[in-house]
Amino acid sequence: MGIPQVSYASTAPELSDNTRYDFFSRVVPPDTYQAQAMVDIVRAMRWNYVSTVASEGNYGESGVDAFIQKSREEGSVCISQSVKIPREPKPGEFDKIISRLGENPNARVVIIFANEDDIRRLLQAAKKANQTGHFLWVGSDSWGSKISPVLHQEEMAEGAVTILPKRQTIRGFDRYFTSRTLENNRRNIWFAEFWENNFNCKLSRHALKKGSGVKKCTNQERIGKDSSYEQEGKVMFVIDAVYAMAHALHNMHKDLCPGKVGLCSKMDPVDGTLLLKYIRNVKIAGIAGSPVQFNENGDAPGRYDIYQYQIKNKTAEYKTIGHWTDQLYLNMRAMQWPGGGKQVPNSICSQPCKPGWRKKIVKGISCCWHCERCDGYQYQQDLYTCKMCRFNLRPNKNHTGCQPIPIVKLEWSSPWAVIPVLIAILGIIATLFVVVTFIRYNDTPIVKASGRELSYVLLTGIFLCYATTFLMISTPDVGICSLRRIFLGLGMSISYAALLTKTNRIYRIFEQGKMTVSAPRFISPASQLVITFSLISIQLLGVCIWFAVDPSQSLVDYEDQRTTDPEMARGVLKCDISDLSLICLLGYSMLLMVTCTVYAIKTRGVPETFNEAKPIGFTMYTTCIIWLAFIPIFFGTSQSTEKMYIQTTTLTISVSLSASVSLGMLYMPKVYVVLFHPEQNVAKRSTRSLKAVVTAATMSNKFNPKASLRPNGEAKSELCENLETQGLSPKQTYISYSNHAI
């Protein structure tokens, strides 16, 4: 039959196991509560790296195991060293323990579940190792508020935080115990022995030895007067345990033996299982006023007082700094650390990482880590993770979050824009000046000889080439991007289509003239315009198809200026025209340019006194050089962070230079003659066959190199003056040409 027990001092966690100790109850809390309280203290101090010391045996080892288990459950405290003190320590054992505890200087806190003697010797070894003020002790109830472990080594124990089950001095017990004498306490068979030890005397004269210094007891000694007295801390629990058992028996007697004095048959003998039930149902106020009750495992609720050993004005004392009842309360202001400091010392494995740095946990030790910076375009998502910002974002300065990447475009005030705009403005002014001059002198021989219709078309193309610069620098939107698609290639197509038509016409006239006296087909101004606009329409058709397949739009490109340093990253606002699309857009114009250059080469032998073949040739050679230089510059900077500026500037200047070459070589000499040498702007009429004129011109160029010095318009008029207005019949053999460009 089981016999119920009520303990007033046993705190081992194993006793909570109902399968083994089912008849065991206690009025003191188990060490699992104490371990939880100690974990809460460690967490409250923001310590996460501690060592443990346990005396070998059930109390020490179970207490440390409970602390380690609780700390793992909390997940915020790691163990640096876990040391066990043998039951019979060898000489130097405590020195070795202190040495082990000091292996990791970051783990300053030491959790102690040890007996008084082991605590005292551990403090002595720490003092010997000159570790005063380094270790921060957290002691269990075996240390509590006892003086003996810290006697004569107060400085070594300064700042120690200790824990004790909540208790109170019972004044009635003090009055009773201090009044006990040998006469009124004969029932206690051990009291006489206590009396001798307490007063350092002997009751029997025969027990006295000479020279021992021990006197004979007089029976006049009084406890607390002739000897020091301090109430044992467990007195309260002893009284509560007795009352708990008494109340259980009383309640059992009331139920089983109502109205009877003494035991009845139902309680003789007492049923231990039934008595255990009554014990577990006890709920009374203890001698100190705190409740006495038991849970299903027979454990009392955890209630602890928390002390700190402090030295003030060279006086050492245990000061109450808080309590624990299911949760911790600490008066942080009342705490004082070694040296009198108020700042809580550190006991952490690794320092907290700075903002923007993540923790990389050391394998197997969750409280230890290395700090790794979230670099590049990463930001700190949480304590352990770096994450890339979205494509349109970049990390802030400390990499704790993301912010929008600034958006840039080519500004009008930028040096990359000022130079192309200046060139374009000068080019437009020059083009308009030529147009006005041509209109003003529209009927003069030089203007007629230049081919007025194609000249105006060519000047329109030159004007559009210059105007394209403003479209390329304007802020991109759907409208601007659409105009870029249309006019970027159109201006050049118009220019080179007109030049191609001119060179082709010259080539056909002189090739035809060598073989026959009849004029070639489609050399009239109207025919030339039809050919020119047909060539231009191919460019426009290609652009229309492009619009249908891929409508124009503006976008922000975050890859163009995505530099290694996020601070320098920029989003580029631009049109959705890729490098390949740009080449395709300009490709047709370049094809016209190359074809025109081929015809210019073929007509290079034609005398310049009769046509514009040589100026056109020089124009095309120069233009080819410009665009050959453009291609490596444009594509060679595709990886540069300044890509947008370099490519836009290169493209606009190349287009403007191409237009300037055409304007300068083909029209400026004519304008110069028209304005400053009007005497050369006269017509000289003659009528010869086409073959005769061409042959004469060819032979003249071979045998008279100075023929080119003849006044402008003099020889040309022989070849082509009236092609604009002539209306000869198909059978006419001789044709009159008067001052008309070929």
DAKAHU-V422775 format. One record per backbone hydrogen bond with DSSP energy under -1.0 kcal/mol. NH is the residue of the N-H (numbers start at 0). CO is the residue of the C=O. E is the energy in kcal/mol with one decimal. If there is no record, write none. Layout:
BEGIN
((NH:CO:E) (NH:CO:E))
END
This chain:
BEGIN
((4:22:-2.5) (6:24:-2.7) (14:11:-1.2) (15:12:-1.9) (16:13:-1.9) (19:16:-1.1) (20:16:-3.1) (23:20:-1.4) (24:4:-1.8) (25:297:-2.4) (26:6:-2.5) (30:10:-3.1) (32:29:-1.1) (33:29:-1.2) (34:30:-3.4) (35:31:-2.2) (36:32:-2.6) (37:33:-2.3) (38:34:-2.4) (39:35:-2.4) (40:36:-2.0) (41:37:-2.4) (42:38:-2.5) (43:39:-2.5) (44:40:-1.7) (45:42:-1.6) (46:41:-2.5) (47:346:-1.5) (48:346:-2.0) (49:77:-2.4) (50:108:-2.5) (51:80:-2.8) (52:110:-2.9) (53:82:-2.2) (54:112:-2.4) (55:84:-2.8) (60:56:-2.1) (61:57:-2.0) (62:58:-2.2) (63:59:-2.3) (64:60:-2.5) (65:61:-2.5) (66:62:-2.2) (67:63:-2.9) (68:64:-2.5) (69:65:-2.5) (70:66:-2.7) (71:67:-2.1) (72:68:-2.2) (73:69:-2.3) (74:70:-1.9) (77:47:-2.7) (79:49:-3.4) (82:51:-3.0) (84:53:-3.4) (92:89:-2.2) (95:91:-2.0) (96:92:-1.9) (97:93:-2.4) (98:94:-2.1) (99:95:-2.4) (100:96:-2.5) (101:97:-1.6) (102:99:-1.4) (106:103:-1.7) (107:105:-1.5) (109:135:-2.7) (110:50:-3.3) (111:137:-2.7) (112:52:-2.7) (118:114:-2.3) (119:115:-2.5) (120:116:-2.4) (121:117:-2.1) (122:118:-2.3) (123:119:-2.0) (124:120:-2.2) (125:121:-2.1) (126:122:-2.3) (127:123:-2.3) (128:124:-1.8) (129:126:-1.5) (130:125:-2.4) (133:130:-2.2) (135:107:-2.5) (137:109:-2.7) (138:160:-2.3) (139:111:-1.6) (142:139:-1.6) (143:139:-2.4) (145:142:-2.4) (149:146:-1.1) (152:149:-2.0) (156:152:-1.3) (158:308:-3.2) (159:156:-2.2) (160:136:-2.9) (161:306:-2.2) (163:304:-2.2) (165:302:-3.7) (173:169:-1.7) (174:170:-2.4) (175:171:-2.2) (176:172:-3.4) (177:173:-2.5) (179:176:-1.4) (190:187:-1.5) (193:189:-2.1) (194:190:-2.6) (195:191:-2.1) (196:192:-2.1) (197:193:-2.9) (198:194:-2.1) (199:195:-1.1) (200:195:-1.5) (201:214:-2.2) (207:204:-1.3) (211:208:-1.7) (216:201:-2.8) (224:221:-1.5) (225:221:-2.6) (234:231:-1.6) (237:233:-2.3) (238:234:-2.4) (239:235:-2.4) (240:236:-2.5) (241:237:-2.1) (242:238:-2.5) (243:239:-2.5) (244:240:-2.2) (245:241:-2.5) (246:242:-2.9) (247:243:-1.9) (248:244:-2.4) (249:245:-2.6) (250:246:-2.6) (251:247:-2.2) (252:248:-2.6) (253:249:-2.3) (254:250:-1.6) (255:251:-2.6) (256:252:-2.8) (259:256:-1.7) (266:263:-1.3) (267:264:-1.0) (274:270:-2.7) (275:271:-2.4) (276:272:-1.4) (277:273:-1.6) (278:274:-2.5) (279:275:-2.6) (280:276:-1.0) (281:278:-1.5) (283:291:-1.8) (285:289:-3.3) (288:285:-1.7) (291:283:-3.4) (294:298:-1.9) (297:294:-2.0) (303:323:-2.6) (304:163:-3.1) (305:321:-2.5) (306:161:-2.7) (307:318:-2.0) (308:159:-2.6) (309:316:-2.8) (311:314:-2.7) (314:311:-1.6) (316:309:-2.4) (318:307:-2.7) (320:305:-2.7) (321:305:-1.1) (322:328:-1.8) (323:303:-2.4) (324:326:-2.1) (328:322:-2.4) (330:320:-3.3) (331:329:-1.1) (333:330:-1.2) (334:331:-1.1) (336:340:-3.1) (339:336:-2.2) (356:353:-1.9) (357:371:-3.3) (358:382:-3.2) (359:369:-3.0) (361:367:-2.9) (364:361:-2.3) (367:364:-1.5) (369:359:-2.4) (371:357:-2.7) (373:355:-2.8) (374:372:-1.2) (377:374:-1.7) (378:386:-2.7) (379:398:-3.0) (380:384:-1.8) (381:384:-1.3) (386:378:-2.8) (388:376:-2.7) (392:389:-2.3) (393:402:-2.9) (395:400:-2.3) (398:395:-1.5) (402:393:-3.2) (404:391:-2.0) (407:570:-3.4) (413:410:-1.2) (416:413:-1.7) (417:413:-2.4) (418:414:-1.3) (420:416:-2.3) (421:417:-2.6) (422:418:-2.4) (423:419:-2.6) (424:420:-2.8) (425:421:-2.4) (426:422:-2.5) (427:423:-2.7) (428:424:-2.5) (429:425:-2.5) (430:426:-2.7) (431:427:-2.8) (432:428:-2.2) (433:429:-2.3) (434:430:-2.7) (435:431:-2.9) (436:432:-2.4) (437:433:-2.9) (438:434:-2.7) (439:435:-2.8) (440:436:-2.5) (441:438:-1.2) (443:440:-1.5) (447:443:-2.5) (448:444:-3.4) (449:445:-1.4) (450:447:-1.8) (454:450:-2.4) (455:451:-2.4) (456:452:-1.9) (457:453:-3.0) (458:454:-2.8) (459:455:-1.8) (460:456:-2.2) (461:457:-2.4) (462:458:-2.5) (463:459:-2.3) (464:460:-2.0) (465:461:-1.9) (466:462:-2.5) (467:463:-1.8) (468:465:-1.2) (470:466:-1.1) (471:467:-2.2) (472:468:-1.2) (473:469:-1.4) (480:476:-2.8) (481:477:-2.0) (482:478:-2.3) (483:479:-2.3) (484:480:-1.9) (485:481:-1.8) (486:482:-3.0) (487:483:-2.1) (490:486:-1.7) (492:488:-2.4) (493:489:-2.9) (494:490:-2.0) (495:491:-2.9) (496:492:-2.3) (497:493:-2.0) (498:494:-2.2) (499:495:-2.6) (500:496:-2.2) (501:497:-2.1) (502:498:-2.8) (503:499:-2.6) (504:500:-2.0) (505:501:-2.4) (506:502:-2.5) (507:503:-2.4) (508:504:-2.3) (509:505:-2.3) (510:506:-2.2) (511:507:-2.4) (512:508:-2.5) (513:509:-1.1) (514:511:-1.1) (515:511:-2.4) (527:523:-2.5) (528:524:-2.2) (529:525:-2.1) (530:526:-2.5) (531:527:-2.6) (532:528:-2.9) (533:529:-1.8) (534:530:-2.1) (535:531:-2.2) (536:532:-2.2) (539:535:-1.8) (540:536:-2.6) (541:537:-2.2) (542:538:-2.0) (543:539:-2.3) (544:540:-2.3) (545:541:-2.0) (546:542:-2.4) (547:543:-2.1) (548:544:-2.4) (549:545:-3.0) (554:573:-3.1) (556:571:-3.2) (561:558:-1.3) (562:560:-1.5) (567:564:-1.8) (568:565:-1.2) (569:560:-1.4) (570:405:-3.2) (571:556:-2.9) (572:407:-2.8) (573:554:-3.0) (575:552:-2.1) (576:574:-2.0) (581:577:-2.4) (582:578:-2.1) (583:579:-2.4) (584:580:-2.5) (585:581:-2.4) (586:582:-1.4) (589:585:-2.4) (590:586:-2.2) (591:587:-2.4) (592:588:-2.4) (593:589:-2.9) (594:590:-2.5) (595:591:-2.7) (596:592:-2.3) (597:593:-2.2) (598:594:-2.2) (599:595:-2.3) (600:596:-2.2) (601:597:-2.1) (602:598:-1.9) (603:600:-1.3) (605:602:-1.3) (609:606:-1.6) (615:611:-2.4) (616:612:-2.5) (617:613:-2.9) (618:614:-2.3) (619:615:-2.5) (620:616:-2.7) (621:617:-2.3) (622:618:-2.3) (623:619:-2.5) (624:620:-1.9) (625:621:-2.2) (626:622:-2.3) (627:623:-2.3) (628:624:-1.8) (629:625:-1.7) (630:626:-1.9) (632:628:-1.3) (633:629:-3.0) (634:630:-2.5) (635:631:-2.0) (637:634:-1.2) (639:636:-1.2) (642:639:-1.4) (645:641:-2.8) (646:642:-2.8) (647:643:-1.8) (648:644:-2.4) (649:645:-2.9) (650:646:-2.6) (651:647:-2.5) (652:648:-2.5) (653:649:-2.4) (654:650:-2.4) (655:651:-2.5) (656:652:-3.1) (657:653:-2.2) (658:654:-2.1) (659:655:-2.6) (660:656:-2.7) (661:657:-1.9) (662:658:-2.7) (663:659:-3.2) (664:660:-2.5) (665:661:-1.9) (666:662:-1.5) (667:662:-1.4) (670:666:-2.6) (671:667:-2.6) (672:668:-2.1) (673:669:-2.9) (674:670:-2.5) (675:671:-2.9) (676:672:-1.7) (679:676:-1.6) (680:677:-1.1) (681:679:-1.4) (692:688:-2.5) (693:689:-2.6) (694:690:-2.7) (695:691:-2.6) (696:692:-2.6) (697:693:-2.3) (698:694:-2.7) (699:695:-2.5) (700:696:-1.8) (701:697:-1.4) (702:698:-2.5) (703:699:-1.9) (706:703:-2.3) (708:705:-2.2) (709:706:-1.9) (713:710:-2.1) (716:712:-1.4) (717:714:-1.2) (718:715:-1.5) (719:715:-1.9) (725:721:-1.8) (731:728:-1.5))
END
